[in-house]
Amino acid sequence: MKIQVTNEAPKTGLSREQRILSWIAVLLVAGFLIDQLRDVLMPFVVGMAIAYFFDPVADKLEEIGLSRTLATSTILIGFFVALVGLALLLIPALQKQITSAIQLIPLIVDRFRDAIDPLLAQMSTEVDQDTVTSIKEAVQKYAGTALKLATSFISNVWSGGLAVLNLLSLLLITPLVAFYLLRDWDRIVEKIDGLLPRDGAPAIRKQFQKIDQTLAGFVRGQASVCLVLMVIYAVGLSVVGMNASLLVGIAAGALAVIPYIGAAIGLVIGVALALAQFHQDWVSILLVAAVFVTGQTLESYVLTPRLVGGRVGLSPIWIIFAMLAGGSLFGLTGVLIALPVAAIAGVLVRFGIDQYMDSDLYHGEGAERSKPSSEK
């Protein structure tokens, strides 16, 4: 019997399942590190966001002849000077309006009590006392639970990102991080591309392109929507005569980044302040509500379709879940990274569904394949 000798080396490459497990392990380690380092990540997350946002501008300046360093310096100096100037203009006005809004809080409580007491009195005459007592206890219990949950969420966000030390690091470190990341952005992208597994690099690049398109389209478009709504709310509430018009307008416009919930919170806060300020002047109160309804209508039917578009692939429900989960898990840092993570997860989920629908697991062995629905 002859023994055949071959020079082929045994295959030692990782199987598909081992590669998948390796990537899952990397993601788990990354999540663990984010959780452990969340108190110091804020300036780096903000700096990365600034660099990502202004990279196309830096590329344009390079095309007209500026060096990357000069383009980066020009962009960031202009950005931070504009930011500081805007803060110097707004802070004095906002300080007065915050004081005015705080002074209205006792009035809001009194107005709420005045509205509820007649209802409770009427119920006590029509319903037996035990039932009224049970309703009061249930309301107090659930109101206390809701307040506790809201306080816990805000506390997590605050402690996760706005401690005094983190605020100082945000102001001091963010400009440095933004400068170096923006200056070296193209080289960082090239370096990461060089580290991709060679056989899967084309597919990974394609998914990164989809993530970039989704994220850029949503973030830049949504930022424009928020700015326009800030102006609409602030001007509209000023015309109506609300004392805290600038404060409420800026807050309501910024909250528009959270679909539906942001608009609802802005409406509730605006109407509550209007009730405290205008009391029985129902025309002014209805005008305040009309400002928010008008802003939300413009946002839904004009601003978002034109500035964001419908092809970013981020469902409103998915955005709400991502931001609430990010804030609960990682504080304010989690809120900031929620949108990028949501965009990445959305693209990867669609890619995974396409792979599944083109696999034997979906079609069965030997069955004729067809293109996934997203590629038709």
KEVOKE-330015 format. One record per residue (C-alpha): residue in three letters; chain; x, y, z. Coordinates in nm, 3 decimals, padded with zeros to 5 digits. Example, Ala and Ser with C-alpha at 12.3 -4.5 7.8 and 13.67 -1.06 7.14 Angstrom:
BEGIN
{r ALA, A, {01.230, -00.450, 00.780}},
{r SER, A, {01.367, -00.106, 00.714}},
//
This chain:
BEGIN
{r MET, A, {00.000, 00.000, 00.000}},
{r LYS, A, {00.142, 00.331, -00.107}},
{r ILE, A, {00.128, 00.626, 00.126}},
{r GLN, A, {00.070, 00.954, -00.054}},
{r VAL, A, {00.271, 01.243, 00.081}},
{r THR, A, {00.146, 01.596, 00.018}},
{r ASN, A, {00.308, 01.928, 00.086}},
{r GLU, A, {-00.018, 02.097, 00.178}},
{r ALA, A, {-00.017, 02.249, 00.524}},
{r PRO, A, {-00.317, 02.180, 00.744}},
{r LYS, A, {-00.572, 02.456, 00.745}},
{r THR, A, {-00.561, 02.654, 01.066}},
{r GLY, A, {-00.799, 02.939, 00.976}},
{r LEU, A, {-01.094, 03.028, 01.194}},
{r SER, A, {-01.432, 02.889, 01.097}},
{r ARG, A, {-01.730, 03.117, 01.033}},
{r GLU, A, {-01.874, 03.037, 01.375}},
{r GLN, A, {-01.541, 03.115, 01.545}},
{r ARG, A, {-01.522, 03.449, 01.366}},
{r ILE, A, {-01.874, 03.539, 01.475}},
{r LEU, A, {-01.792, 03.447, 01.834}},
{r SER, A, {-01.473, 03.656, 01.813}},
{r TRP, A, {-01.666, 03.964, 01.700}},
{r ILE, A, {-01.926, 03.908, 01.974}},
{r ALA, A, {-01.644, 03.889, 02.228}},
{r VAL, A, {-01.498, 04.215, 02.096}},
{r LEU, A, {-01.837, 04.387, 02.128}},
{r LEU, A, {-01.885, 04.259, 02.482}},
{r VAL, A, {-01.539, 04.381, 02.585}},
{r ALA, A, {-01.609, 04.719, 02.423}},
{r GLY, A, {-01.939, 04.748, 02.612}},
{r PHE, A, {-01.767, 04.656, 02.939}},
{r LEU, A, {-01.495, 04.919, 02.883}},
{r ILE, A, {-01.754, 05.187, 02.801}},
{r ASP, A, {-01.938, 05.102, 03.122}},
{r GLN, A, {-01.621, 05.119, 03.331}},
{r LEU, A, {-01.488, 05.438, 03.169}},
{r ARG, A, {-01.815, 05.625, 03.118}},
{r ASP, A, {-01.720, 05.898, 03.368}},
{r VAL, A, {-01.418, 06.005, 03.159}},
{r LEU, A, {-01.550, 05.942, 02.807}},
{r MET, A, {-01.757, 06.260, 02.770}},
{r PRO, A, {-01.490, 06.493, 02.618}},
{r PHE, A, {-01.374, 06.218, 02.381}},
{r VAL, A, {-01.728, 06.142, 02.262}},
{r VAL, A, {-01.803, 06.513, 02.207}},
{r GLY, A, {-01.465, 06.568, 02.037}},
{r MET, A, {-01.527, 06.273, 01.806}},
{r ALA, A, {-01.874, 06.404, 01.720}},
{r ILE, A, {-01.728, 06.746, 01.632}},
{r ALA, A, {-01.457, 06.589, 01.417}},
{r TYR, A, {-01.708, 06.367, 01.237}},
{r PHE, A, {-01.945, 06.657, 01.178}},
{r PHE, A, {-01.678, 06.890, 01.032}},
{r ASP, A, {-01.471, 06.635, 00.835}},
{r PRO, A, {-01.653, 06.715, 00.506}},
{r VAL, A, {-01.581, 07.087, 00.562}},
{r ALA, A, {-01.212, 07.013, 00.620}},
{r ASP, A, {-01.203, 06.807, 00.299}},
{r LYS, A, {-01.352, 07.100, 00.105}},
{r LEU, A, {-01.092, 07.340, 00.246}},
{r GLU, A, {-00.816, 07.095, 00.151}},
{r GLU, A, {-00.950, 07.090, -00.205}},
{r ILE, A, {-00.906, 07.468, -00.235}},
{r GLY, A, {-00.542, 07.449, -00.124}},
{r LEU, A, {-00.530, 07.466, 00.257}},
{r SER, A, {-00.324, 07.214, 00.450}},
{r ARG, A, {-00.515, 06.976, 00.676}},
{r THR, A, {-00.372, 07.139, 00.989}},
{r LEU, A, {-00.465, 07.490, 00.874}},
{r ALA, A, {-00.812, 07.376, 00.768}},
{r THR, A, {-00.867, 07.207, 01.104}},
{r SER, A, {-00.746, 07.513, 01.296}},
{r THR, A, {-00.968, 07.747, 01.094}},
{r ILE, A, {-01.279, 07.532, 01.142}},
{r LEU, A, {-01.237, 07.473, 01.515}},
{r ILE, A, {-01.139, 07.831, 01.601}},
{r GLY, A, {-01.444, 07.957, 01.415}},
{r PHE, A, {-01.669, 07.695, 01.576}},
{r PHE, A, {-01.558, 07.756, 01.935}},
{r VAL, A, {-01.554, 08.135, 01.897}},
{r ALA, A, {-01.911, 08.120, 01.764}},
{r LEU, A, {-02.009, 07.884, 02.047}},
{r VAL, A, {-01.861, 08.109, 02.318}},
{r GLY, A, {-02.017, 08.419, 02.160}},
{r LEU, A, {-02.358, 08.253, 02.148}},
{r ALA, A, {-02.323, 08.145, 02.511}},
{r LEU, A, {-02.231, 08.499, 02.620}},
{r LEU, A, {-02.538, 08.631, 02.443}},
{r LEU, A, {-02.782, 08.369, 02.572}},
{r ILE, A, {-02.667, 08.304, 02.930}},
{r PRO, A, {-02.777, 08.640, 03.079}},
{r ALA, A, {-03.123, 08.614, 02.919}},
{r LEU, A, {-03.159, 08.247, 03.012}},
{r GLN, A, {-03.054, 08.317, 03.370}},
{r LYS, A, {-03.341, 08.561, 03.414}},
{r GLN, A, {-03.587, 08.327, 03.246}},
{r ILE, A, {-03.478, 08.029, 03.457}},
{r THR, A, {-03.541, 08.238, 03.770}},
{r SER, A, {-03.881, 08.340, 03.635}},
{r ALA, A, {-03.973, 07.979, 03.552}},
{r ILE, A, {-03.869, 07.857, 03.899}},
{r GLN, A, {-04.087, 08.123, 04.059}},
{r LEU, A, {-04.384, 07.990, 03.860}},
{r ILE, A, {-04.353, 07.635, 03.995}},
{r PRO, A, {-04.553, 07.702, 04.317}},
{r LEU, A, {-04.822, 07.864, 04.102}},
{r ILE, A, {-04.834, 07.555, 03.879}},
{r VAL, A, {-04.888, 07.337, 04.187}},
{r ASP, A, {-05.164, 07.571, 04.310}},
{r ARG, A, {-05.337, 07.572, 03.969}},
{r PHE, A, {-05.323, 07.192, 03.957}},
{r ARG, A, {-05.464, 07.166, 04.306}},
{r ASP, A, {-05.742, 07.416, 04.224}},
{r ALA, A, {-05.839, 07.203, 03.923}},
{r ILE, A, {-05.830, 06.870, 04.110}},
{r ASP, A, {-06.000, 06.968, 04.439}},
{r PRO, A, {-06.349, 07.027, 04.284}},
{r LEU, A, {-06.330, 06.691, 04.108}},
{r LEU, A, {-06.236, 06.514, 04.430}},
{r ALA, A, {-06.514, 06.695, 04.616}},
{r GLN, A, {-06.769, 06.589, 04.353}},
{r MET, A, {-06.643, 06.230, 04.364}},
{r SER, A, {-06.676, 06.223, 04.743}},
{r THR, A, {-07.047, 06.307, 04.713}},
{r GLU, A, {-07.117, 06.054, 04.439}},
{r VAL, A, {-06.887, 05.769, 04.539}},
{r ASP, A, {-06.839, 05.609, 04.879}},
{r GLN, A, {-06.549, 05.736, 05.089}},
{r ASP, A, {-06.356, 05.408, 05.076}},
{r THR, A, {-06.341, 05.421, 04.695}},
{r VAL, A, {-06.226, 05.785, 04.698}},
{r THR, A, {-05.958, 05.698, 04.953}},
{r SER, A, {-05.842, 05.404, 04.739}},
{r ILE, A, {-05.822, 05.626, 04.430}},
{r LYS, A, {-05.621, 05.888, 04.621}},
{r GLU, A, {-05.380, 05.622, 04.749}},
{r ALA, A, {-05.340, 05.471, 04.400}},
{r VAL, A, {-05.276, 05.813, 04.245}},
{r GLN, A, {-05.019, 05.897, 04.511}},
{r LYS, A, {-04.854, 05.558, 04.472}},
{r TYR, A, {-04.820, 05.570, 04.093}},
{r ALA, A, {-04.730, 05.940, 04.094}},
{r GLY, A, {-04.458, 05.865, 04.347}},
{r THR, A, {-04.332, 05.573, 04.139}},
{r ALA, A, {-04.327, 05.784, 03.820}},
{r LEU, A, {-04.147, 06.067, 04.001}},
{r LYS, A, {-03.896, 05.820, 04.143}},
{r LEU, A, {-03.826, 05.671, 03.800}},
{r ALA, A, {-03.791, 06.014, 03.641}},
{r THR, A, {-03.564, 06.134, 03.922}},
{r SER, A, {-03.352, 05.819, 03.896}},
{r PHE, A, {-03.315, 05.860, 03.519}},
{r ILE, A, {-03.219, 06.228, 03.548}},
{r SER, A, {-02.981, 06.144, 03.833}},
{r ASN, A, {-02.811, 05.876, 03.624}},
{r VAL, A, {-02.774, 06.112, 03.331}},
{r TRP, A, {-02.643, 06.391, 03.553}},
{r SER, A, {-02.400, 06.179, 03.756}},
{r GLY, A, {-02.285, 06.001, 03.439}},
{r GLY, A, {-02.183, 06.313, 03.254}},
{r LEU, A, {-02.209, 06.644, 03.437}},
{r ALA, A, {-02.008, 06.615, 03.755}},
{r VAL, A, {-01.790, 06.921, 03.816}},
{r LEU, A, {-01.471, 06.737, 03.722}},
{r ASN, A, {-01.626, 06.600, 03.403}},
{r LEU, A, {-01.759, 06.943, 03.312}},
{r LEU, A, {-01.410, 07.092, 03.348}},
{r SER, A, {-01.260, 06.810, 03.143}},
{r LEU, A, {-01.530, 06.868, 02.881}},
{r LEU, A, {-01.428, 07.232, 02.848}},
{r LEU, A, {-01.053, 07.171, 02.854}},
{r ILE, A, {-01.004, 06.839, 02.676}},
{r THR, A, {-01.275, 06.848, 02.409}},
{r PRO, A, {-01.101, 07.112, 02.190}},
{r LEU, A, {-00.777, 06.910, 02.194}},
{r VAL, A, {-00.954, 06.584, 02.112}},
{r ALA, A, {-01.153, 06.752, 01.834}},
{r PHE, A, {-00.837, 06.908, 01.685}},
{r TYR, A, {-00.629, 06.591, 01.669}},
{r LEU, A, {-00.918, 06.371, 01.551}},
{r LEU, A, {-01.024, 06.615, 01.280}},
{r ARG, A, {-00.666, 06.669, 01.162}},
{r ASP, A, {-00.592, 06.294, 01.145}},
{r TRP, A, {-00.942, 06.175, 01.049}},
{r ASP, A, {-00.851, 06.048, 00.701}},
{r ARG, A, {-00.541, 05.870, 00.832}},
{r ILE, A, {-00.743, 05.709, 01.113}},
{r VAL, A, {-00.999, 05.585, 00.860}},
{r GLU, A, {-00.721, 05.450, 00.639}},
{r LYS, A, {-00.556, 05.276, 00.936}},
{r ILE, A, {-00.884, 05.112, 01.041}},
{r ASP, A, {-00.944, 05.003, 00.683}},
{r GLY, A, {-00.602, 04.838, 00.683}},
{r LEU, A, {-00.692, 04.636, 00.992}},
{r LEU, A, {-01.006, 04.485, 00.839}},
{r PRO, A, {-00.997, 04.110, 00.761}},
{r ARG, A, {-00.900, 04.092, 00.395}},
{r ASP, A, {-01.164, 03.845, 00.281}},
{r GLY, A, {-01.446, 04.039, 00.444}},
{r ALA, A, {-01.316, 04.392, 00.383}},
{r PRO, A, {-01.543, 04.475, 00.084}},
{r ALA, A, {-01.859, 04.374, 00.271}},
{r ILE, A, {-01.749, 04.559, 00.586}},
{r ARG, A, {-01.667, 04.874, 00.385}},
{r LYS, A, {-02.011, 04.861, 00.226}},
{r GLN, A, {-02.179, 04.841, 00.566}},
{r PHE, A, {-01.965, 05.127, 00.701}},
{r GLN, A, {-02.071, 05.338, 00.403}},
{r LYS, A, {-02.436, 05.267, 00.483}},
{r ILE, A, {-02.376, 05.354, 00.850}},
{r ASP, A, {-02.207, 05.681, 00.748}},
{r GLN, A, {-02.493, 05.773, 00.513}},
{r THR, A, {-02.754, 05.689, 00.778}},
{r LEU, A, {-02.577, 05.872, 01.059}},
{r ALA, A, {-02.477, 06.178, 00.856}},
{r GLY, A, {-02.821, 06.212, 00.703}},
{r PHE, A, {-02.997, 06.187, 01.036}},
{r VAL, A, {-02.762, 06.388, 01.260}},
{r ARG, A, {-02.706, 06.679, 01.022}},
{r GLY, A, {-03.070, 06.685, 00.916}},
{r GLN, A, {-03.205, 06.653, 01.270}},
{r ALA, A, {-02.971, 06.927, 01.394}},
{r SER, A, {-03.118, 07.158, 01.131}},
{r VAL, A, {-03.472, 07.061, 01.236}},
{r CYS, A, {-03.394, 07.134, 01.603}},
{r LEU, A, {-03.245, 07.476, 01.522}},
{r VAL, A, {-03.547, 07.576, 01.312}},
{r LEU, A, {-03.788, 07.460, 01.585}},
{r MET, A, {-03.594, 07.655, 01.850}},
{r VAL, A, {-03.647, 07.971, 01.648}},
{r ILE, A, {-04.017, 07.894, 01.582}},
{r TYR, A, {-04.094, 07.817, 01.947}},
{r ALA, A, {-03.891, 08.106, 02.092}},
{r VAL, A, {-04.036, 08.365, 01.852}},
{r GLY, A, {-04.391, 08.229, 01.876}},
{r LEU, A, {-04.390, 08.220, 02.258}},
{r SER, A, {-04.237, 08.570, 02.272}},
{r VAL, A, {-04.516, 08.704, 02.053}},
{r VAL, A, {-04.775, 08.543, 02.283}},
{r GLY, A, {-04.605, 08.707, 02.582}},
{r MET, A, {-04.466, 08.412, 02.778}},
{r ASN, A, {-04.197, 08.520, 03.025}},
{r ALA, A, {-03.972, 08.216, 02.973}},
{r SER, A, {-04.015, 08.208, 02.593}},
{r LEU, A, {-03.644, 08.179, 02.507}},
{r LEU, A, {-03.578, 07.909, 02.768}},
{r VAL, A, {-03.882, 07.700, 02.672}},
{r GLY, A, {-03.819, 07.751, 02.299}},
{r ILE, A, {-03.457, 07.632, 02.318}},
{r ALA, A, {-03.547, 07.337, 02.542}},
{r ALA, A, {-03.844, 07.229, 02.327}},
{r GLY, A, {-03.641, 07.259, 02.006}},
{r ALA, A, {-03.355, 07.053, 02.152}},
{r LEU, A, {-03.597, 06.786, 02.277}},
{r ALA, A, {-03.726, 06.744, 01.922}},
{r VAL, A, {-03.436, 06.504, 01.867}},
{r ILE, A, {-03.650, 06.250, 02.060}},
{r PRO, A, {-03.948, 06.173, 01.832}},
{r TYR, A, {-04.294, 06.239, 01.979}},
{r ILE, A, {-04.172, 06.237, 02.342}},
{r GLY, A, {-03.976, 06.559, 02.296}},
{r ALA, A, {-04.276, 06.739, 02.144}},
{r ALA, A, {-04.507, 06.610, 02.418}},
{r ILE, A, {-04.273, 06.722, 02.696}},
{r GLY, A, {-04.235, 07.066, 02.537}},
{r LEU, A, {-04.613, 07.104, 02.505}},
{r VAL, A, {-04.678, 06.998, 02.867}},
{r ILE, A, {-04.411, 07.229, 03.009}},
{r GLY, A, {-04.520, 07.521, 02.790}},
{r VAL, A, {-04.888, 07.488, 02.877}},
{r ALA, A, {-04.811, 07.440, 03.248}},
{r LEU, A, {-04.605, 07.761, 03.255}},
{r ALA, A, {-04.879, 07.938, 03.057}},
{r LEU, A, {-05.143, 07.828, 03.310}},
{r ALA, A, {-04.929, 07.960, 03.594}},
{r GLN, A, {-04.853, 08.290, 03.421}},
{r PHE, A, {-05.183, 08.372, 03.248}},
{r HIS, A, {-05.421, 08.199, 03.495}},
{r GLN, A, {-05.773, 08.262, 03.352}},
{r ASP, A, {-05.656, 08.416, 03.023}},
{r TRP, A, {-05.757, 08.114, 02.813}},
{r VAL, A, {-05.686, 08.293, 02.484}},
{r SER, A, {-05.316, 08.329, 02.573}},
{r ILE, A, {-05.302, 07.972, 02.703}},
{r LEU, A, {-05.455, 07.838, 02.382}},
{r LEU, A, {-05.215, 08.050, 02.178}},
{r VAL, A, {-04.921, 07.890, 02.363}},
{r ALA, A, {-05.061, 07.545, 02.282}},
{r ALA, A, {-05.113, 07.655, 01.921}},
{r VAL, A, {-04.745, 07.750, 01.893}},
{r PHE, A, {-04.642, 07.396, 01.988}},
{r VAL, A, {-04.905, 07.233, 01.766}},
{r THR, A, {-04.789, 07.449, 01.473}},
{r GLY, A, {-04.425, 07.364, 01.538}},
{r GLN, A, {-04.497, 06.991, 01.560}},
{r THR, A, {-04.706, 07.003, 01.242}},
{r LEU, A, {-04.429, 07.182, 01.051}},
{r GLU, A, {-04.175, 06.936, 01.190}},
{r SER, A, {-04.376, 06.631, 01.082}},
{r TYR, A, {-04.491, 06.742, 00.738}},
{r VAL, A, {-04.229, 06.996, 00.622}},
{r LEU, A, {-03.901, 07.006, 00.817}},
{r THR, A, {-03.828, 06.636, 00.872}},
{r PRO, A, {-03.927, 06.522, 00.518}},
{r ARG, A, {-03.716, 06.800, 00.360}},
{r LEU, A, {-03.414, 06.814, 00.594}},
{r VAL, A, {-03.388, 06.454, 00.719}},
{r GLY, A, {-03.570, 06.252, 00.454}},
{r GLY, A, {-03.725, 05.911, 00.485}},
{r ARG, A, {-03.431, 05.696, 00.382}},
{r VAL, A, {-03.209, 05.715, 00.690}},
{r GLY, A, {-03.350, 05.385, 00.814}},
{r LEU, A, {-03.396, 05.489, 01.179}},
{r SER, A, {-03.741, 05.419, 01.317}},
{r PRO, A, {-03.871, 05.674, 01.573}},
{r ILE, A, {-03.941, 05.393, 01.818}},
{r TRP, A, {-03.586, 05.263, 01.776}},
{r ILE, A, {-03.445, 05.613, 01.842}},
{r ILE, A, {-03.658, 05.655, 02.156}},
{r PHE, A, {-03.550, 05.316, 02.291}},
{r ALA, A, {-03.181, 05.378, 02.210}},
{r MET, A, {-03.171, 05.718, 02.384}},
{r LEU, A, {-03.359, 05.601, 02.693}},
{r ALA, A, {-03.147, 05.286, 02.720}},
{r GLY, A, {-02.825, 05.481, 02.664}},
{r GLY, A, {-02.916, 05.737, 02.929}},
{r SER, A, {-03.013, 05.469, 03.178}},
{r LEU, A, {-02.698, 05.261, 03.124}},
{r PHE, A, {-02.424, 05.519, 03.066}},
{r GLY, A, {-02.566, 05.857, 03.170}},
{r LEU, A, {-02.528, 06.159, 02.944}},
{r THR, A, {-02.246, 05.983, 02.757}},
{r GLY, A, {-02.493, 05.707, 02.672}},
{r VAL, A, {-02.742, 05.961, 02.537}},
{r LEU, A, {-02.473, 06.105, 02.309}},
{r ILE, A, {-02.360, 05.767, 02.174}},
{r ALA, A, {-02.717, 05.633, 02.145}},
{r LEU, A, {-02.774, 05.762, 01.791}},
{r PRO, A, {-02.447, 05.626, 01.645}},
{r VAL, A, {-02.509, 05.292, 01.814}},
{r ALA, A, {-02.868, 05.289, 01.687}},
{r ALA, A, {-02.751, 05.364, 01.332}},
{r ILE, A, {-02.484, 05.093, 01.346}},
{r ALA, A, {-02.723, 04.839, 01.496}},
{r GLY, A, {-02.991, 04.919, 01.237}},
{r VAL, A, {-02.753, 04.867, 00.946}},
{r LEU, A, {-02.610, 04.548, 01.094}},
{r VAL, A, {-02.956, 04.407, 01.167}},
{r ARG, A, {-03.065, 04.470, 00.806}},
{r PHE, A, {-02.741, 04.310, 00.683}},
{r GLY, A, {-02.797, 04.010, 00.909}},
{r ILE, A, {-03.155, 03.970, 00.782}},
{r ASP, A, {-03.030, 03.983, 00.421}},
{r GLN, A, {-02.768, 03.717, 00.498}},
{r TYR, A, {-03.029, 03.499, 00.668}},
{r MET, A, {-03.273, 03.529, 00.377}},
{r ASP, A, {-02.995, 03.426, 00.137}},
{r SER, A, {-02.885, 03.125, 00.345}},
{r ASP, A, {-02.972, 02.756, 00.362}},
{r LEU, A, {-03.130, 02.820, 00.701}},
{r TYR, A, {-03.403, 03.024, 00.530}},
{r HIS, A, {-03.433, 02.850, 00.190}},
{r GLY, A, {-03.337, 02.497, 00.287}},
{r GLU, A, {-03.048, 02.301, 00.140}},
{r GLY, A, {-03.044, 02.289, -00.238}},
{r ALA, A, {-03.328, 02.540, -00.279}},
{r GLU, A, {-03.312, 02.810, -00.542}},
{r ARG, A, {-03.186, 03.140, -00.403}},
{r SER, A, {-03.337, 03.481, -00.465}},
{r LYS, A, {-03.208, 03.827, -00.381}},
{r PRO, A, {-03.303, 03.964, -00.041}},
{r SER, A, {-03.593, 04.207, -00.048}},
{r SER, A, {-03.372, 04.503, 00.043}},
{r GLU, A, {-03.160, 04.449, -00.269}},
{r LYS, A, {-03.443, 04.411, -00.520}},
//
